[in-house]
């Protein structure tokens, strides 16, 4: 999914599309006077550029490249990082040849499994992860204990942990037992170990956690360690 010839886009969007920096980082680079278009310093992030303009950041000429979007079913035990000399397995071990240069969108901790999106498109990553877009992340969660109605209400209101407010948009119970509860939890933010910290504060430690959806992207029938290409990102237009 490459650029459309002679199309225009905002400068901060262009920089993010090249993979040089996220859109937020691009805004800072532009404001600091580090960005030039066809030799002219540009201080406006919404300045319109074409794919045939020369965009230079901190002395480096940027080029739009073929955009890659992958859905990956991360197995439990795999670290969501590209490099970690202490990790037994990272997602790099699963990235197929020809798709190097992609990076994970958001977080999924080592002991969790399920849907992880990989891309080299900084703007796409921004639109899936920035809290202002309220993108839903859906999880299947197995909890220790019988999840009480009061705890569900508290999870929706939110609890404080390490100075952060953690909450869920919704919880749906699939199986309620004396020893364990199986439920669906949907959040619109992705703080570090969000659900594990939230349910621990409520007294229900997470036993298993699997992400099955991010926005409109679903895990489907992907098996652990498998990936597939995303070919339609039209619902995430700028």
Secondary structure, 3 states (H helix, E strand, C coil): CCCCCCCEEEHHHHHHHHCCCCHHHHHHHHHCCCEEECCEECCCCCCEEECCCCEEECCEEECCCCCCEEEEEECCCCECCCCCCCCCCEHHHCCCCCCCCCEEECCCCCCCEEEEEEECCHHHHHHHHCHHHCCCEEEEEEEECCCCHHHHHHHHHCEEECCEEECCCEEEEEEECCCEEEEEEEECCCCCCHHHHHHHHHCCCEEEEEEEEECCEECCCCCCCCEEECCCCHHHCC
